């Protein structure tokens, strides 16, 4: 587990060097902005697919009658 953590820290430090941001700034960008945005997008996609699937099941049940 420690190796994975160290690897992720190295990636974020490298991103910081490439972009000119500090490690802490990259950390904030990733965990305060990017992940929540991705979570909201995935939730919206999930809900759309859920309702689409639910409506399709209802339609199929109507056809079976």
PQR file with spaces between the fields and no chain letter, atoms N, CA, C, O and H, PARSE charges and radii, in Angstrom:
ATOM       1  N    UNK     1       0.832   -1.182    0.000 -0.4000 1.5000
ATOM       2  CA   UNK     1       0.000    0.000    0.000 -0.0000 2.0000
ATOM       3  C    UNK     1       0.881    1.251    0.000  0.5500 1.7000
ATOM       4  O    UNK     1       0.578    2.241   -0.666 -0.5500 1.4000
ATOM       5  N    UNK     2       1.949    1.187    0.741 -0.4000 1.5000
ATOM       6  CA   UNK     2       2.860    2.333    0.801 -0.0000 2.0000
ATOM       7  C    UNK     2       3.473    2.610   -0.572  0.5500 1.7000
ATOM       8  O    UNK     2       3.670    3.765   -0.950 -0.5500 1.4000
ATOM       9  H    UNK     2       2.195    0.383    1.282  0.4000 1.0000
ATOM      10  N    UNK     3       3.771    1.549   -1.309 -0.4000 1.5000
ATOM      11  CA   UNK     3       4.354    1.727   -2.646 -0.0000 2.0000
ATOM      12  C    UNK     3       3.378    2.432   -3.579  0.5500 1.7000
ATOM      13  O    UNK     3       3.774    3.297   -4.361 -0.5500 1.4000
ATOM      14  H    UNK     3       3.611    0.611   -1.002  0.4000 1.0000
ATOM      15  N    UNK     4       2.106    2.064   -3.498 -0.4000 1.5000
ATOM      16  CA   UNK     4       1.086    2.713   -4.322 -0.0000 2.0000
ATOM      17  C    UNK     4       0.966    4.193   -3.962  0.5500 1.7000
ATOM      18  O    UNK     4       0.886    5.049   -4.844 -0.5500 1.4000
ATOM      19  H    UNK     4       1.784    1.361   -2.863  0.4000 1.0000
ATOM      20  N    UNK     5       0.954    4.484   -2.669 -0.4000 1.5000
ATOM      21  CA   UNK     5       0.883    5.875   -2.216 -0.0000 2.0000
ATOM      22  C    UNK     5       2.084    6.667   -2.720  0.5500 1.7000
ATOM      23  O    UNK     5       1.931    7.776   -3.233 -0.5500 1.4000
ATOM      24  H    UNK     5       1.019    3.789   -1.953  0.4000 1.0000
ATOM      25  N    UNK     6       3.278    6.099   -2.574 -0.4000 1.5000
ATOM      26  CA   UNK     6       4.491    6.783   -3.033 -0.0000 2.0000
ATOM      27  C    UNK     6       4.459    7.018   -4.539  0.5500 1.7000
ATOM      28  O    UNK     6       4.876    8.074   -5.013 -0.5500 1.4000
ATOM      29  H    UNK     6       3.403    5.199   -2.157  0.4000 1.0000
ATOM      30  N    UNK     7       3.965    6.035   -5.290 -0.4000 1.5000
ATOM      31  CA   UNK     7       3.860    6.163   -6.745 -0.0000 2.0000
ATOM      32  C    UNK     7       2.916    7.311   -7.114  0.5500 1.7000
ATOM      33  O    UNK     7       3.231    8.128   -7.980 -0.5500 1.4000
ATOM      34  H    UNK     7       3.627    5.176   -4.904  0.4000 1.0000
ATOM      35  N    UNK     8       1.768    7.364   -6.457 -0.4000 1.5000
ATOM      36  CA   UNK     8       0.801    8.440   -6.727 -0.0000 2.0000
ATOM      37  C    UNK     8       1.378    9.804   -6.362  0.5500 1.7000
ATOM      38  O    UNK     8       1.158   10.783   -7.075 -0.5500 1.4000
ATOM      39  H    UNK     8       1.513    6.700   -5.754  0.4000 1.0000
ATOM      40  N    UNK     9       2.106    9.870   -5.270 -0.4000 1.5000
ATOM      41  CA   UNK     9       2.742   11.138   -4.881 -0.0000 2.0000
ATOM      42  C    UNK     9       3.771   11.565   -5.917  0.5500 1.7000
ATOM      43  O    UNK     9       3.878   12.749   -6.236 -0.5500 1.4000
ATOM      44  H    UNK     9       2.286    9.075   -4.691  0.4000 1.0000
ATOM      45  N    UNK    10       4.533   10.603   -6.445 -0.4000 1.5000
ATOM      46  CA   UNK    10       5.509   10.940   -7.488 -0.0000 2.0000
ATOM      47  C    UNK    10       4.823   11.464   -8.742  0.5500 1.7000
ATOM      48  O    UNK    10       5.297   12.415   -9.363 -0.5500 1.4000
ATOM      49  H    UNK    10       4.446    9.642   -6.185  0.4000 1.0000
ATOM      50  N    UNK    11       3.713   10.846   -9.111 -0.4000 1.5000
ATOM      51  CA   UNK    11       2.964   11.317  -10.286 -0.0000 2.0000
ATOM      52  C    UNK    11       2.497   12.750  -10.069  0.5500 1.7000
ATOM      53  O    UNK    11       2.620   13.586  -10.965 -0.5500 1.4000
ATOM      54  H    UNK    11       3.328   10.073   -8.606  0.4000 1.0000
ATOM      55  N    UNK    12       1.967   13.038   -8.894 -0.4000 1.5000
ATOM      56  CA   UNK    12       1.480   14.393   -8.628 -0.0000 2.0000
ATOM      57  C    UNK    12       2.625   15.391   -8.558  0.5500 1.7000
ATOM      58  O    UNK    12       2.475   16.532   -8.994 -0.5500 1.4000
ATOM      59  H    UNK    12       1.868   12.360   -8.166  0.4000 1.0000
ATOM      60  N    UNK    13       3.754   14.985   -8.024 -0.4000 1.5000
ATOM      61  CA   UNK    13       4.919   15.869   -7.998 -0.0000 2.0000
ATOM      62  C    UNK    13       5.416   16.125   -9.419  0.5500 1.7000
ATOM      63  O    UNK    13       5.780   17.253   -9.751 -0.5500 1.4000
ATOM      64  H    UNK    13       3.876   14.057   -7.670  0.4000 1.0000
ATOM      65  N    UNK    14       5.436   15.091  -10.257 -0.4000 1.5000
ATOM      66  CA   UNK    14       5.836   15.262  -11.661 -0.0000 2.0000
ATOM      67  C    UNK    14       4.870   16.184  -12.398  0.5500 1.7000
ATOM      68  O    UNK    14       5.294   17.035  -13.179 -0.5500 1.4000
ATOM      69  H    UNK    14       5.141   14.175   -9.986  0.4000 1.0000
ATOM      70  N    UNK    15       3.575   16.016  -12.151 -0.4000 1.5000
ATOM      71  CA   UNK    15       2.586   16.914  -12.754 -0.0000 2.0000
ATOM      72  C    UNK    15       2.827   18.353  -12.315  0.5500 1.7000
ATOM      73  O    UNK    15       2.683   19.290  -13.100 -0.5500 1.4000
ATOM      74  H    UNK    15       3.230   15.324  -11.517  0.4000 1.0000
ATOM      75  N    UNK    16       3.192   18.505  -11.070 -0.4000 1.5000
ATOM      76  CA   UNK    16       3.502   19.842  -10.566 -0.0000 2.0000
ATOM      77  C    UNK    16       4.683   20.459  -11.290  0.5500 1.7000
ATOM      78  O    UNK    16       4.655   21.637  -11.647 -0.5500 1.4000
ATOM      79  H    UNK    16       3.310   17.744  -10.433  0.4000 1.0000
ATOM      80  N    UNK    17       5.715   19.669  -11.506 -0.4000 1.5000
ATOM      81  CA   UNK    17       6.885   20.179  -12.230 -0.0000 2.0000
ATOM      82  C    UNK    17       6.542   20.522  -13.675  0.5500 1.7000
ATOM      83  O    UNK    17       7.009   21.532  -14.202 -0.5500 1.4000
ATOM      84  H    UNK    17       5.738   18.713  -11.216  0.4000 1.0000
ATOM      85  N    UNK    18       5.729   19.688  -14.318 -0.4000 1.5000
ATOM      86  CA   UNK    18       5.357   19.922  -15.717 -0.0000 2.0000
ATOM      87  C    UNK    18       4.492   21.167  -15.888  0.5500 1.7000
ATOM      88  O    UNK    18       4.629   21.892  -16.873 -0.5500 1.4000
ATOM      89  H    UNK    18       5.349   18.868  -13.890  0.4000 1.0000
ATOM      90  N    UNK    19       3.605   21.413  -14.930 -0.4000 1.5000
ATOM      91  CA   UNK    19       2.657   22.512  -15.066 -0.0000 2.0000
ATOM      92  C    UNK    19       3.088   23.786  -14.359  0.5500 1.7000
ATOM      93  O    UNK    19       2.530   24.855  -14.609 -0.5500 1.4000
ATOM      94  H    UNK    19       3.494   20.824  -14.130  0.4000 1.0000
ATOM      95  N    UNK    20       4.067   23.683  -13.488 -0.4000 1.5000
ATOM      96  CA   UNK    20       4.492   24.852  -12.735 -0.0000 2.0000
ATOM      97  C    UNK    20       3.724   25.046  -11.437  0.5500 1.7000
ATOM      98  O    UNK    20       3.956   26.016  -10.716 -0.5500 1.4000
ATOM      99  H    UNK    20       4.520   22.815  -13.285  0.4000 1.0000
ATOM     100  N    UNK    21       2.813   24.130  -11.136 -0.4000 1.5000
ATOM     101  CA   UNK    21       2.075   24.177   -9.877 -0.0000 2.0000
ATOM     102  C    UNK    21       2.840   23.399   -8.813  0.5500 1.7000
ATOM     103  O    UNK    21       3.676   22.552   -9.127 -0.5500 1.4000
ATOM     104  H    UNK    21       2.624   23.342  -11.721  0.4000 1.0000
ATOM     105  N    UNK    22       2.545   23.698   -7.556 -0.4000 1.5000
ATOM     106  CA   UNK    22       3.158   22.933   -6.475 -0.0000 2.0000
ATOM     107  C    UNK    22       2.390   21.626   -6.278  0.5500 1.7000
ATOM     108  O    UNK    22       1.296   21.447   -6.813 -0.5500 1.4000
ATOM     109  H    UNK    22       1.866   24.386   -7.301  0.4000 1.0000
ATOM     110  N    UNK    23       2.980   20.722   -5.504 -0.4000 1.5000
ATOM     111  CA   UNK    23       2.321   19.449   -5.198 -0.0000 2.0000
ATOM     112  C    UNK    23       0.974   19.706   -4.531  0.5500 1.7000
ATOM     113  O    UNK    23      -0.019   19.053   -4.850 -0.5500 1.4000
ATOM     114  H    UNK    23       3.868   20.867   -5.070  0.4000 1.0000
ATOM     115  N    UNK    24       0.945   20.655   -3.609 -0.4000 1.5000
ATOM     116  CA   UNK    24      -0.297   20.958   -2.891 -0.0000 2.0000
ATOM     117  C    UNK    24      -1.364   21.517   -3.824  0.5500 1.7000
ATOM     118  O    UNK    24      -2.543   21.192   -3.686 -0.5500 1.4000
ATOM     119  H    UNK    24       1.752   21.186   -3.350  0.4000 1.0000
ATOM     120  N    UNK    25      -0.958   22.355   -4.772 -0.4000 1.5000
ATOM     121  CA   UNK    25      -1.922   22.904   -5.730 -0.0000 2.0000
ATOM     122  C    UNK    25      -2.495   21.801   -6.622  0.5500 1.7000
ATOM     123  O    UNK    25      -3.697   21.773   -6.887 -0.5500 1.4000
ATOM     124  H    UNK    25       0.000   22.619   -4.884  0.4000 1.0000
ATOM     125  N    UNK    26      -1.633   20.896   -7.082 -0.4000 1.5000
ATOM     126  CA   UNK    26      -2.107   19.762   -7.884 -0.0000 2.0000
ATOM     127  C    UNK    26      -3.071   18.913   -7.059  0.5500 1.7000
ATOM     128  O    UNK    26      -4.097   18.461   -7.567 -0.5500 1.4000
ATOM     129  H    UNK    26      -0.657   20.919   -6.867  0.4000 1.0000
ATOM     130  N    UNK    27      -2.744   18.701   -5.809 -0.4000 1.5000
ATOM     131  CA   UNK    27      -3.594   17.922   -4.913 -0.0000 2.0000
ATOM     132  C    UNK    27      -4.984   18.556   -4.798  0.5500 1.7000
ATOM     133  O    UNK    27      -5.994   17.857   -4.871 -0.5500 1.4000
ATOM     134  H    UNK    27      -1.910   19.068   -5.397  0.4000 1.0000
ATOM     135  N    UNK    28      -5.033   19.866   -4.619 -0.4000 1.5000
ATOM     136  CA   UNK    28      -6.316   20.571   -4.512 -0.0000 2.0000
ATOM     137  C    UNK    28      -7.079   20.482   -5.829  0.5500 1.7000
ATOM     138  O    UNK    28      -8.281   20.217   -5.828 -0.5500 1.4000
ATOM     139  H    UNK    28      -4.212   20.434   -4.559  0.4000 1.0000
ATOM     140  N    UNK    29      -6.400   20.699   -6.945 -0.4000 1.5000
ATOM     141  CA   UNK    29      -7.059   20.636   -8.255 -0.0000 2.0000
ATOM     142  C    UNK    29      -7.684   19.260   -8.463  0.5500 1.7000
ATOM     143  O    UNK    29      -8.828   19.153   -8.905 -0.5500 1.4000
ATOM     144  H    UNK    29      -5.423   20.915   -6.946  0.4000 1.0000
ATOM     145  N    UNK    30      -6.937   18.218   -8.147 -0.4000 1.5000
ATOM     146  CA   UNK    30      -7.425   16.855   -8.376 -0.0000 2.0000
ATOM     147  C    UNK    30      -8.562   16.496   -7.419  0.5500 1.7000
ATOM     148  O    UNK    30      -9.618   16.041   -7.857 -0.5500 1.4000
ATOM     149  H    UNK    30      -6.008   18.305   -7.788  0.4000 1.0000
ATOM     150  N    UNK    31      -8.354   16.698   -6.123 -0.4000 1.5000
ATOM     151  CA   UNK    31      -9.299   16.175   -5.137 -0.0000 2.0000
ATOM     152  C    UNK    31     -10.427   17.129   -4.775  0.5500 1.7000
ATOM     153  O    UNK    31     -11.450   16.688   -4.252 -0.5500 1.4000
ATOM     154  H    UNK    31      -7.495   17.068   -5.767  0.4000 1.0000
ATOM     155  N    UNK    32     -10.271   18.418   -5.037 -0.4000 1.5000
ATOM     156  CA   UNK    32     -11.337   19.368   -4.717 -0.0000 2.0000
ATOM     157  C    UNK    32     -12.155   19.721   -5.950  0.5500 1.7000
ATOM     158  O    UNK    32     -13.350   19.996   -5.841 -0.5500 1.4000
ATOM     159  H    UNK    32      -9.439   18.776   -5.462  0.4000 1.0000
ATOM     160  N    UNK    33     -11.524   19.715   -7.126 -0.4000 1.5000
ATOM     161  CA   UNK    33     -12.237   20.108   -8.340 -0.0000 2.0000
ATOM     162  C    UNK    33     -12.522   18.928   -9.275  0.5500 1.7000
ATOM     163  O    UNK    33     -13.681   18.670   -9.602 -0.5500 1.4000
ATOM     164  H    UNK    33     -10.553   19.491   -7.215  0.4000 1.0000
ATOM     165  N    UNK    34     -11.490   18.217   -9.704 -0.4000 1.5000
ATOM     166  CA   UNK    34     -11.679   17.189  -10.732 -0.0000 2.0000
ATOM     167  C    UNK    34     -12.528   16.014  -10.259  0.5500 1.7000
ATOM     168  O    UNK    34     -13.492   15.644  -10.931 -0.5500 1.4000
ATOM     169  H    UNK    34     -10.549   18.427   -9.438  0.4000 1.0000
ATOM     170  N    UNK    35     -12.190   15.420   -9.117 -0.4000 1.5000
ATOM     171  CA   UNK    35     -12.944   14.250   -8.664 -0.0000 2.0000
ATOM     172  C    UNK    35     -14.415   14.567   -8.395  0.5500 1.7000
ATOM     173  O    UNK    35     -15.275   13.787   -8.806 -0.5500 1.4000
ATOM     174  H    UNK    35     -11.408   15.720   -8.572  0.4000 1.0000
ATOM     175  N    UNK    36     -14.744   15.674   -7.726 -0.4000 1.5000
ATOM     176  CA   UNK    36     -16.172   15.975   -7.553 -0.0000 2.0000
ATOM     177  C    UNK    36     -16.898   16.202   -8.880  0.5500 1.7000
ATOM     178  O    UNK    36     -18.043   15.779   -9.035 -0.5500 1.4000
ATOM     179  H    UNK    36     -14.045   16.307   -7.393  0.4000 1.0000
ATOM     180  N    UNK    37     -16.251   16.861   -9.832 -0.4000 1.5000
ATOM     181  CA   UNK    37     -16.871   17.068  -11.143 -0.0000 2.0000
ATOM     182  C    UNK    37     -17.106   15.723  -11.825  0.5500 1.7000
ATOM     183  O    UNK    37     -18.177   15.485  -12.383 -0.5500 1.4000
ATOM     184  H    UNK    37     -15.320   17.206   -9.706  0.4000 1.0000
ATOM     185  N    UNK    38     -16.110   14.849  -11.780 -0.4000 1.5000
ATOM     186  CA   UNK    38     -16.250   13.515  -12.377 -0.0000 2.0000
ATOM     187  C    UNK    38     -17.359   12.735  -11.675  0.5500 1.7000
ATOM     188  O    UNK    38     -18.137   12.041  -12.329 -0.5500 1.4000
ATOM     189  H    UNK    38     -15.240   15.042  -11.326  0.4000 1.0000
ATOM     190  N    UNK    39     -17.436   12.845  -10.346 -0.4000 1.5000
ATOM     191  CA   UNK    39     -18.493   12.153   -9.596 -0.0000 2.0000
ATOM     192  C    UNK    39     -19.879   12.621  -10.024  0.5500 1.7000
ATOM     193  O    UNK    39     -20.781   11.804  -10.207 -0.5500 1.4000
ATOM     194  H    UNK    39     -16.804   13.410   -9.815  0.4000 1.0000
ATOM     195  N    UNK    40     -20.052   13.920  -10.182 -0.4000 1.5000
ATOM     196  CA   UNK    40     -21.355   14.454  -10.589 -0.0000 2.0000
ATOM     197  C    UNK    40     -21.699   13.984  -11.999  0.5500 1.7000
ATOM     198  O    UNK    40     -22.836   13.592  -12.262 -0.5500 1.4000
ATOM     199  H    UNK    40     -19.319   14.584  -10.033  0.4000 1.0000
ATOM     200  N    UNK    41     -20.730   14.022  -12.902 -0.4000 1.5000
ATOM     201  CA   UNK    41     -20.964   13.561  -14.276 -0.0000 2.0000
ATOM     202  C    UNK    41     -21.364   12.088  -14.283  0.5500 1.7000
ATOM     203  O    UNK    41     -22.309   11.704  -14.972 -0.5500 1.4000
ATOM     204  H    UNK    41     -19.807   14.341  -12.688  0.4000 1.0000
ATOM     205  N    UNK    42     -20.652   11.267  -13.524 -0.4000 1.5000
ATOM     206  CA   UNK    42     -20.986    9.838  -13.467 -0.0000 2.0000
ATOM     207  C    UNK    42     -22.362    9.603  -12.856  0.5500 1.7000
ATOM     208  O    UNK    42     -23.086    8.708  -13.291 -0.5500 1.4000
ATOM     209  H    UNK    42     -19.884   11.579  -12.965  0.4000 1.0000
ATOM     210  N    UNK    43     -22.726   10.393  -11.857 -0.4000 1.5000
ATOM     211  CA   UNK    43     -24.054   10.270  -11.261 -0.0000 2.0000
ATOM     212  C    UNK    43     -25.135   10.608  -12.284  0.5500 1.7000
ATOM     213  O    UNK    43     -26.144    9.907  -12.372 -0.5500 1.4000
ATOM     214  H    UNK    43     -22.137   11.120  -11.504  0.4000 1.0000
ATOM     215  N    UNK    44     -24.935   11.670  -13.053 -0.4000 1.5000
ATOM     216  CA   UNK    44     -25.900   12.055  -14.084 -0.0000 2.0000
ATOM     217  C    UNK    44     -26.027   10.953  -15.136  0.5500 1.7000
ATOM     218  O    UNK    44     -27.137   10.602  -15.537 -0.5500 1.4000
ATOM     219  H    UNK    44     -24.116   12.239  -12.981  0.4000 1.0000
ATOM     220  N    UNK    45     -24.902   10.411  -15.582 -0.4000 1.5000
ATOM     221  CA   UNK    45     -24.930    9.329  -16.573 -0.0000 2.0000
ATOM     222  C    UNK    45     -25.656    8.111  -16.003  0.5500 1.7000
ATOM     223  O    UNK    45     -26.477    7.498  -16.686 -0.5500 1.4000
ATOM     224  H    UNK    45     -24.000   10.697  -15.256  0.4000 1.0000
ATOM     225  N    UNK    46     -25.353    7.765  -14.761 -0.4000 1.5000
ATOM     226  CA   UNK    46     -26.014    6.628  -14.126 -0.0000 2.0000
ATOM     227  C    UNK    46     -27.524    6.830  -14.057  0.5500 1.7000
ATOM     228  O    UNK    46     -28.292    5.929  -14.394 -0.5500 1.4000
ATOM     229  H    UNK    46     -24.686    8.263  -14.207  0.4000 1.0000
ATOM     230  N    UNK    47     -27.947    8.019  -13.619 -0.4000 1.5000
ATOM     231  CA   UNK    47     -29.380    8.275  -13.496 -0.0000 2.0000
ATOM     232  C    UNK    47     -30.080    8.238  -14.847  0.5500 1.7000
ATOM     233  O    UNK    47     -31.182    7.702  -14.962 -0.5500 1.4000
ATOM     234  H    UNK    47     -27.323    8.751  -13.346  0.4000 1.0000
ATOM     235  N    UNK    48     -29.445    8.807  -15.873 -0.4000 1.5000
ATOM     236  CA   UNK    48     -30.033    8.757  -17.214 -0.0000 2.0000
ATOM     237  C    UNK    48     -30.195    7.315  -17.687  0.5500 1.7000
ATOM     238  O    UNK    48     -31.246    6.941  -18.206 -0.5500 1.4000
ATOM     239  H    UNK    48     -28.550    9.243  -15.780  0.4000 1.0000
ATOM     240  N    UNK    49     -29.159    6.514  -17.508 -0.4000 1.5000
ATOM     241  CA   UNK    49     -29.231    5.113  -17.929 -0.0000 2.0000
ATOM     242  C    UNK    49     -30.246    4.332  -17.103  0.5500 1.7000
ATOM     243  O    UNK    49     -30.952    3.470  -17.626 -0.5500 1.4000
ATOM     244  H    UNK    49     -28.304    6.818  -17.086  0.4000 1.0000
ATOM     245  N    UNK    50     -30.315    4.638  -15.822 -0.4000 1.5000
ATOM     246  CA   UNK    50     -31.271    3.960  -14.944 -0.0000 2.0000
ATOM     247  C    UNK    50     -32.701    4.237  -15.400  0.5500 1.7000
ATOM     248  O    UNK    50     -33.501    3.311  -15.529 -0.5500 1.4000
ATOM     249  H    UNK    50     -29.743    5.339  -15.397  0.4000 1.0000
ATOM     250  N    UNK    51     -33.022    5.495  -15.642 -0.4000 1.5000
ATOM     251  CA   UNK    51     -34.379    5.834  -16.074 -0.0000 2.0000
ATOM     252  C    UNK    51     -34.677    5.299  -17.468  0.5500 1.7000
ATOM     253  O    UNK    51     -35.798    4.873  -17.746 -0.5500 1.4000
ATOM     254  H    UNK    51     -32.372    6.248  -15.537  0.4000 1.0000
ATOM     255  N    UNK    52     -33.682    5.319  -18.339 -0.4000 1.5000
ATOM     256  CA   UNK    52     -33.869    4.760  -19.682 -0.0000 2.0000
ATOM     257  C    UNK    52     -34.172    3.264  -19.586  0.5500 1.7000
ATOM     258  O    UNK    52     -35.090    2.763  -20.236 -0.5500 1.4000
ATOM     259  H    UNK    52     -32.771    5.665  -18.113  0.4000 1.0000
ATOM     260  N    UNK    53     -33.397    2.565  -18.774 -0.4000 1.5000
ATOM     261  CA   UNK    53     -33.597    1.127  -18.608 -0.0000 2.0000
ATOM     262  C    UNK    53     -34.952    0.842  -17.967  0.5500 1.7000
ATOM     263  O    UNK    53     -35.650   -0.092  -18.362 -0.5500 1.4000
ATOM     264  H    UNK    53     -32.652    2.971  -18.245  0.4000 1.0000
ATOM     265  N    UNK    54     -35.315    1.650  -16.982 -0.4000 1.5000
ATOM     266  CA   UNK    54     -36.603    1.468  -16.311 -0.0000 2.0000
ATOM     267  C    UNK    54     -37.757    1.669  -17.293  0.5500 1.7000
ATOM     268  O    UNK    54     -38.724    0.908  -17.291 -0.5500 1.4000
ATOM     269  H    UNK    54     -34.748    2.408  -16.661  0.4000 1.0000
ATOM     270  N    UNK    55     -37.645    2.697  -18.128 -0.4000 1.5000
ATOM     271  CA   UNK    55     -38.689    2.953  -19.123 -0.0000 2.0000
ATOM     272  C    UNK    55     -38.746    1.837  -20.161  0.5500 1.7000
ATOM     273  O    UNK    55     -39.830    1.465  -20.610 -0.5500 1.4000
ATOM     274  H    UNK    55     -36.859    3.315  -18.130  0.4000 1.0000
ATOM     275  N    UNK    56     -37.604    1.307  -20.540 -0.4000 1.5000
ATOM     276  CA   UNK    56     -37.583    0.204  -21.505 -0.0000 2.0000
ATOM     277  C    UNK    56     -38.236   -1.038  -20.916  0.5500 1.7000
ATOM     278  O    UNK    56     -38.972   -1.742  -21.608 -0.5500 1.4000
ATOM     279  H    UNK    56     -36.724    1.609  -20.175  0.4000 1.0000
ATOM     280  N    UNK    57     -37.971   -1.311  -19.646 -0.4000 1.5000
ATOM     281  CA   UNK    57     -38.601   -2.467  -19.002 -0.0000 2.0000
ATOM     282  C    UNK    57     -40.114   -2.300  -18.944  0.5500 1.7000
ATOM     283  O    UNK    57     -40.857   -3.254  -19.178 -0.5500 1.4000
ATOM     284  H    UNK    57     -37.373   -0.740  -19.084  0.4000 1.0000
ATOM     285  N    UNK    58     -40.572   -1.085  -18.630 -0.4000 1.5000
ATOM     286  CA   UNK    58     -42.012   -0.833  -18.584 -0.0000 2.0000
ATOM     287  C    UNK    58     -42.624   -1.014  -19.972  0.5500 1.7000
ATOM     288  O    UNK    58     -43.715   -1.569  -20.102 -0.5500 1.4000
ATOM     289  H    UNK    58     -39.968   -0.311  -18.440  0.4000 1.0000
ATOM     290  N    UNK    59     -41.934   -0.553  -20.997 -0.4000 1.5000
ATOM     291  CA   UNK    59     -42.420   -0.693  -22.372 -0.0000 2.0000
ATOM     292  C    UNK    59     -42.498   -2.165  -22.775  0.5500 1.7000
ATOM     293  O    UNK    59     -43.469   -2.592  -23.399 -0.5500 1.4000
ATOM     294  H    UNK    59     -41.048   -0.102  -20.891  0.4000 1.0000
ATOM     295  N    UNK    60     -41.488   -2.927  -22.420 -0.4000 1.5000
ATOM     296  CA   UNK    60     -41.470   -4.362  -22.745 -0.0000 2.0000
ATOM     297  C    UNK    60     -42.610   -5.079  -22.027  0.5500 1.7000
ATOM     298  O    UNK    60     -43.250   -5.956  -22.607 -0.5500 1.4000
ATOM     299  H    UNK    60     -40.700   -2.581  -21.912  0.4000 1.0000
ATOM     300  N    UNK    61     -42.871   -4.716  -20.768 -0.4000 1.5000
ATOM     301  CA   UNK    61     -43.979   -5.338  -20.034 -0.0000 2.0000
ATOM     302  C    UNK    61     -45.313   -5.037  -20.708  0.5500 1.7000
ATOM     303  O    UNK    61     -46.200   -5.890  -20.745 -0.5500 1.4000
ATOM     304  H    UNK    61     -42.351   -4.003  -20.297  0.4000 1.0000
ATOM     305  N    UNK    62     -45.456   -3.819  -21.242 -0.4000 1.5000
ATOM     306  CA   UNK    62     -46.693   -3.475  -21.950 -0.0000 2.0000
ATOM     307  C    UNK    62     -46.842   -4.316  -23.211  0.5500 1.7000
ATOM     308  O    UNK    62     -47.950   -4.733  -23.549 -0.5500 1.4000
ATOM     309  H    UNK    62     -44.735   -3.126  -21.212  0.4000 1.0000
ATOM     310  N    UNK    63     -45.752   -4.566  -23.901 -0.4000 1.5000
ATOM     311  CA   UNK    63     -45.804   -5.367  -25.120 -0.0000 2.0000
ATOM     312  C    UNK    63     -46.153   -6.820  -24.825  0.5500 1.7000
ATOM     313  O    UNK    63     -46.788   -7.489  -25.641 -0.5500 1.4000
ATOM     314  H    UNK    63     -44.852   -4.227  -23.627  0.4000 1.0000
ATOM     315  N    UNK    64     -45.742   -7.301  -23.670 -0.4000 1.5000
ATOM     316  CA   UNK    64     -45.990   -8.692  -23.312 -0.0000 2.0000
ATOM     317  C    UNK    64     -47.444   -8.944  -22.960  0.5500 1.7000
ATOM     318  O    UNK    64     -47.890  -10.091  -22.996 -0.5500 1.4000
ATOM     319  H    UNK    64     -45.227   -6.758  -23.008  0.4000 1.0000
ATOM     320  N    UNK    65     -48.181   -7.927  -22.626 -0.4000 1.5000
ATOM     321  CA   UNK    65     -49.589   -8.105  -22.223 -0.0000 2.0000
ATOM     322  C    UNK    65     -50.469   -8.387  -23.381  0.5500 1.7000
ATOM     323  O    UNK    65     -51.675   -8.561  -23.211 -0.5500 1.4000
ATOM     324  H    UNK    65     -47.818   -6.995  -22.597  0.4000 1.0000
